[in-house]
Amino acid sequence: MARQERAVRTRRAILEAAAAVFDERGYEAATIADILSRAGVTKGALYFHFSSKQELAQGVLDEQFGEGGVPPRESKLQELLDVAMVLAFRMKREPMLSAGARLSLGPEMREIFGGGSVPGWIQFTEDLLVQAKAQGELLPHVDPAETAWILSACWAGVQIYSQTLSDREDIEYRVSGLYQHVYPSIATPAVLARLDMDTDRGSRVVTEIQERDNALPEQEPKPS
């Protein structure tokens, strides 16, 4: 068990170092030497977990979905908004998410990663919108697939503009504004009135997640 825990910690340290380097320098300029120096691990340890720079970058992309998770909500529109606001809150604090966005949205990244995490986020958004429609949260004209594409594209545009113009200092305000503009065109009035779209929603949900995780009992190690 101790060996497995060390391996998990080492893998995570390598990913975090890779994310920081990719975020600062971009995929093409980043080198394995940069990542090794940042992670403080041996070349053998890195190659035990990742066979190449591309596999490292894919690992960073795959972490996107775990980092953005929120507790399930009765309202799926609220749940979708919570994911967006948590990502906005964490993106300016955690290189893993910021690097994932850079790896996904760079024009040269399509050939390397096939769109990065973008297809996954579109599908994730569509799945929640399908659930929202099934329980009567959406207006009759709303097509979940079409709306998912538009919402995902708008979110990506907001974070790019925020990064360009304010180094993401205003990203939570801008993402909140996006949903306050879009949701009235897709949500039923009764649902819209109950949604919490405040600028600080992301920080409050992150606190909720931390309190939930701290309250969970530690799992006993499984017998080997």
C-alpha positions as CSV (number, residue, x, y, z in Angstrom):
1,M,0.0,0.0,0.0
2,A,2.8,2.4,0.9
3,R,4.4,1.8,-2.5
4,Q,1.1,2.4,-4.3
5,E,0.6,5.6,-2.4
6,R,4.1,6.8,-3.3
7,A,3.4,6.0,-6.9
8,V,0.2,8.0,-6.9
9,R,1.9,11.0,-5.3
10,T,4.7,10.8,-7.7
11,R,2.4,10.7,-10.7
12,R,0.4,13.6,-9.4
13,A,3.6,15.7,-8.8
14,I,4.7,15.0,-12.3
15,L,1.3,16.0,-13.7
16,E,1.3,19.2,-11.7
17,A,4.8,20.1,-12.8
18,A,3.9,19.4,-16.4
19,A,0.8,21.5,-16.2
20,A,2.7,24.4,-14.8
21,V,5.3,24.2,-17.6
22,F,2.7,23.8,-20.3
23,D,0.7,26.7,-18.9
24,E,3.8,29.0,-18.8
25,R,5.5,28.0,-22.0
26,G,3.0,26.2,-24.2
27,Y,3.2,22.6,-25.5
28,E,5.8,23.1,-28.2
29,A,8.3,25.1,-26.1
30,A,8.0,22.8,-23.0
31,T,10.6,20.2,-22.6
32,I,10.9,17.0,-20.5
33,A,13.9,18.6,-18.8
34,D,11.8,21.5,-17.7
35,I,9.2,19.2,-16.3
36,L,11.8,17.0,-14.5
37,S,13.3,20.1,-12.9
38,R,9.9,21.4,-11.8
39,A,8.8,18.0,-10.4
40,G,12.0,17.1,-8.7
41,V,11.9,13.5,-9.8
42,T,14.2,11.3,-11.8
43,K,13.9,10.6,-15.5
44,G,13.2,7.0,-14.7
45,A,10.3,7.9,-12.4
46,L,8.8,10.2,-15.1
47,Y,9.0,7.6,-17.8
48,F,7.6,4.9,-15.5
49,H,4.3,6.9,-15.5
50,F,4.4,8.7,-18.9
51,S,6.2,7.5,-22.1
52,S,6.4,10.9,-23.8
53,K,5.6,14.6,-23.6
54,Q,2.4,14.0,-25.6
55,E,1.3,11.4,-23.0
56,L,2.0,13.9,-20.2
57,A,-0.1,16.5,-21.9
58,Q,-2.9,14.0,-22.4
59,G,-2.7,13.3,-18.7
60,V,-3.1,17.0,-17.9
61,L,-6.1,17.1,-20.3
62,D,-7.7,14.1,-18.6
63,E,-7.5,15.7,-15.2
64,Q,-9.9,18.5,-16.4
65,F,-13.0,16.5,-15.7
66,G,-12.0,15.4,-12.2
67,E,-11.0,18.9,-11.2
68,G,-14.3,20.4,-12.2
69,G,-16.7,18.0,-10.5
70,V,-19.4,19.4,-8.2
71,P,-22.1,17.7,-6.0
72,P,-25.2,16.6,-7.9
73,R,-28.0,19.1,-7.8
74,E,-31.8,18.7,-8.1
75,S,-31.7,21.3,-10.8
76,K,-29.4,20.2,-13.6
77,L,-29.1,23.8,-14.8
78,Q,-27.8,24.8,-11.4
79,E,-25.4,21.9,-11.6
80,L,-24.1,22.9,-15.0
81,L,-23.7,26.5,-13.8
82,D,-21.9,25.3,-10.7
83,V,-19.4,23.4,-12.8
84,A,-18.7,26.5,-14.9
85,M,-18.3,28.7,-11.8
86,V,-16.0,26.2,-10.0
87,L,-13.8,25.9,-13.1
88,A,-13.7,29.7,-13.3
89,F,-12.7,30.0,-9.6
90,R,-10.0,27.3,-9.9
91,M,-8.7,28.1,-13.3
92,K,-6.9,31.3,-12.0
93,R,-5.5,29.4,-9.0
94,E,-4.6,25.9,-10.4
95,P,-2.3,25.5,-13.4
96,M,-3.8,22.0,-14.1
97,L,-7.0,23.6,-15.4
98,S,-5.3,26.6,-17.0
99,A,-2.9,24.3,-18.9
100,G,-5.7,22.1,-20.0
101,A,-7.5,25.1,-21.6
102,R,-4.3,26.1,-23.3
103,L,-3.7,22.6,-24.6
104,S,-7.3,22.3,-25.8
105,L,-7.7,25.7,-27.5
106,G,-4.4,26.3,-29.2
107,P,-4.9,26.3,-33.0
108,E,-2.0,23.8,-33.5
109,M,-3.4,21.4,-30.8
110,R,-6.1,19.9,-33.0
111,E,-3.7,17.7,-34.9
112,I,-1.9,16.6,-31.8
113,F,-4.9,16.0,-29.4
114,G,-7.9,16.0,-31.6
115,G,-9.6,19.0,-29.9
116,G,-8.2,18.2,-26.4
117,S,-10.9,18.3,-23.8
118,V,-13.3,20.3,-25.9
119,P,-15.4,17.3,-27.2
120,G,-15.7,16.0,-23.7
121,W,-17.0,19.3,-22.3
122,I,-19.5,19.6,-25.1
123,Q,-20.8,16.1,-24.4
124,F,-20.8,16.7,-20.6
125,T,-22.8,19.9,-21.1
126,E,-25.2,18.1,-23.5
127,D,-25.8,15.3,-21.0
128,L,-26.8,17.7,-18.2
129,L,-29.0,19.6,-20.6
130,V,-30.7,16.4,-21.7
131,Q,-31.4,15.7,-18.0
132,A,-32.6,19.2,-17.5
133,K,-35.0,18.9,-20.4
134,A,-36.4,15.6,-19.2
135,Q,-37.4,17.1,-15.8
136,G,-38.9,20.2,-17.3
137,E,-36.3,22.8,-16.7
138,L,-35.8,23.9,-20.4
139,L,-38.1,25.9,-22.6
140,P,-39.8,23.7,-25.3
141,H,-37.7,25.0,-28.2
142,V,-34.3,24.2,-26.6
143,D,-32.2,21.6,-28.4
144,P,-29.7,20.2,-25.8
145,A,-27.0,19.3,-28.4
146,E,-27.1,22.7,-30.1
147,T,-27.2,24.6,-26.8
148,A,-24.3,22.5,-25.4
149,W,-22.1,23.5,-28.4
150,I,-23.0,27.2,-28.0
151,L,-22.6,27.3,-24.3
152,S,-19.2,25.5,-24.4
153,A,-17.9,27.8,-27.1
154,C,-19.1,30.8,-25.2
155,W,-17.4,29.6,-22.0
156,A,-14.1,29.1,-23.9
157,G,-14.4,32.5,-25.4
158,V,-15.0,34.2,-22.1
159,Q,-12.0,32.6,-20.5
160,I,-9.8,33.5,-23.4
161,Y,-10.9,37.1,-23.3
162,S,-10.5,37.2,-19.6
163,Q,-7.0,35.8,-19.8
164,T,-6.1,38.3,-22.5
165,L,-7.5,41.4,-21.0
166,S,-7.1,40.8,-17.2
167,D,-5.0,37.7,-16.7
168,R,-8.2,36.0,-15.6
169,E,-8.8,38.5,-12.7
170,D,-12.4,39.0,-13.8
171,I,-13.1,35.5,-15.0
172,E,-15.7,34.6,-12.3
173,Y,-17.6,37.9,-13.0
174,R,-17.5,37.2,-16.7
175,V,-18.6,33.6,-16.5
176,S,-21.5,34.6,-14.2
177,G,-22.5,37.3,-16.7
178,L,-22.4,34.7,-19.5
179,Y,-25.0,32.5,-17.7
180,Q,-27.1,35.4,-16.6
181,H,-27.4,36.4,-20.3
182,V,-27.9,32.8,-21.7
183,Y,-30.1,31.1,-19.1
184,P,-33.2,33.4,-19.6
185,S,-33.3,32.2,-23.2
186,I,-33.3,28.4,-22.3
187,A,-34.7,28.0,-18.8
188,T,-38.4,28.1,-17.7
189,P,-39.3,31.1,-15.6
190,A,-39.9,29.1,-12.5
191,V,-36.5,27.4,-12.7
192,L,-34.7,30.6,-13.6
193,A,-36.0,32.3,-10.5
194,R,-34.4,29.7,-8.3
195,L,-31.0,29.6,-9.9
196,D,-28.0,31.0,-8.0
197,M,-25.8,32.8,-10.5
198,D,-23.9,35.1,-8.2
199,T,-20.3,35.9,-9.0
200,D,-19.1,34.2,-5.8
201,R,-20.9,31.0,-6.5
202,G,-17.8,29.1,-7.5
203,S,-15.9,29.9,-4.3
204,R,-19.0,28.8,-2.2
205,V,-19.3,25.5,-4.0
206,V,-15.5,24.8,-3.6
207,T,-16.0,25.4,0.1
208,E,-18.9,23.0,0.1
209,I,-16.8,20.4,-1.6
210,Q,-13.9,20.9,0.8
211,E,-16.2,20.6,3.9
212,R,-17.8,17.4,2.4
213,D,-14.5,15.8,1.7
214,N,-13.2,16.7,5.2
215,A,-16.3,15.1,6.8
216,L,-15.8,11.8,4.9
217,P,-14.3,9.0,7.1
218,E,-10.9,7.8,6.0
219,Q,-11.1,4.4,4.2
220,E,-9.5,1.5,5.8
221,P,-6.7,0.0,3.6
222,K,-7.8,-3.1,1.8
223,P,-6.1,-6.3,2.9
224,S,-3.5,-7.4,0.4
